[in-house]
Amino acid sequence: MDGERASEARSAELAGESPRGGAAGPGGSGSSSLLQADVLDLDEDEDDLEVFSKDASLMDMSSFSPMMPTSPLSMINQIKFEDEPDLKDLFITVDEPESHVTTIETFITYRIVTKTSRGEFDSSEFEVRRRYQDFLWLKGKLEEAYPTLIIPPLPEKFIVKGMVERFNDDFIETRRKALHKFLNRIADHPTLTFNEDFKVFLTAQAWELSSHKKQGPGLLSRMGQTVRAVASSMRGVKNRPEEFMEMNNFIEMFSQKINLIDKISQRIYKEEREYFDEMKEYGPIHILWSASEEDLVDTLKGVASCIDRCCKATEKRMTGLSEALLPVIHEYVLYSEMLMGVMKRRDQIQAELDSKVEALTNKKADAGLLTEEIGKLEDKVECANNALKADWERWKQNMQNDIKSAFTDTAEENIHYYEQRADGFPWNWSNV
């Protein structure tokens, strides 16, 4: 009976009023309308900032309640979820970046702390240090082991455009957060989390990891694999299944739109920074001005106080953009590149099968040997396709949730920002 009451209470909570007074409806499995044209109407000379398509194929509006909320905050509340119980058994933290300077190079290592209750681990807690090249090695091993699974992206190796110092504090912190997310994405993946190379990465000391890296295929073997992959890609795929044609079209459209959103978001942040830098100079100016205007002392000091509050609100808003929105959007820009790579690897596997079938049809080689190879390749193609289809649905759901959360959090932060701006003018202007 207690369980039934809890279930009924939960249903009533989801169907009833939110804590802020708005209708709290479930977000559902649908996705946000963030990529629709109606969201932004930019009056700019740049054509590429005005080309949001009205195609809603990437996202739909089914997640919104038919009851229109009465306030912006209640609309935000209606698409937020209660967190489900956390059943994780692998917790990873990336922290404490440390600079290393040698006669040959300068690099940063990061401490990785792993806590787990899994039986396949020798201990419940591990602490190692890794540099960026180690993360690259792990990503490469995962792609090699699971060519059609969607491997989480790493942050770019080189500095972002406009960043002057490669190893300044902001750059290091941004990379640390991205590496932290990379490892936790893998830990949350139903297949990648049990990969042996991932386990070694988390637990092995530096010399052990170095030894483990040398156990992979030799240079000639890797070159042979590369040559075969290039040959397959050159031949192309003659009959790509319809579902993968649709998937490829989605990826191309998603890539175009997420790159555009990334560009706009970066520009908004840049303009906000310039506005903040200019505005924070006016407070001291009005304080100095009040010293020479006895009749306007209170008014000028009030303006200075207002400017100071506005500066604090703007700075908080910029922090929200740089921590909540920009990293999420840019991660999915990198994801779009990863998805193109996954589709290319799937096509290479199918192209290899097509070439064997064509050779058998033309009787260019021993029929018995080719038949055996074709059977193995058919199994390989089927496994690759099934893996991609399953991972695709999981990735799309995560993408929709991440982007929806990023934009709703940003919208809520903007509402608070303008409320604080409005509260920054407490006096009656008719007295000025």
RAKA-V687926 format. One record per helix or strand of 3 or more residues. SS is the DSSP state (H for helix, E for strand). FROM is the first residue (numbers start at 1). TO is the last residue. If there is no record, write none. Layout:
SS_FROM_TO ; SS_FROM_TO
//
This chain:
H_2_15 ; H_37_39 ; H_47_49 ; H_72_77 ; E_90_101 ; E_106_116 ; E_125_131 ; H_132_145 ; H_169_188 ; H_192_194 ; H_196_203 ; H_206_213 ; H_219_235 ; H_242_279 ; H_282_290 ; H_294_361 ; H_367_423 ; H_429_431
//
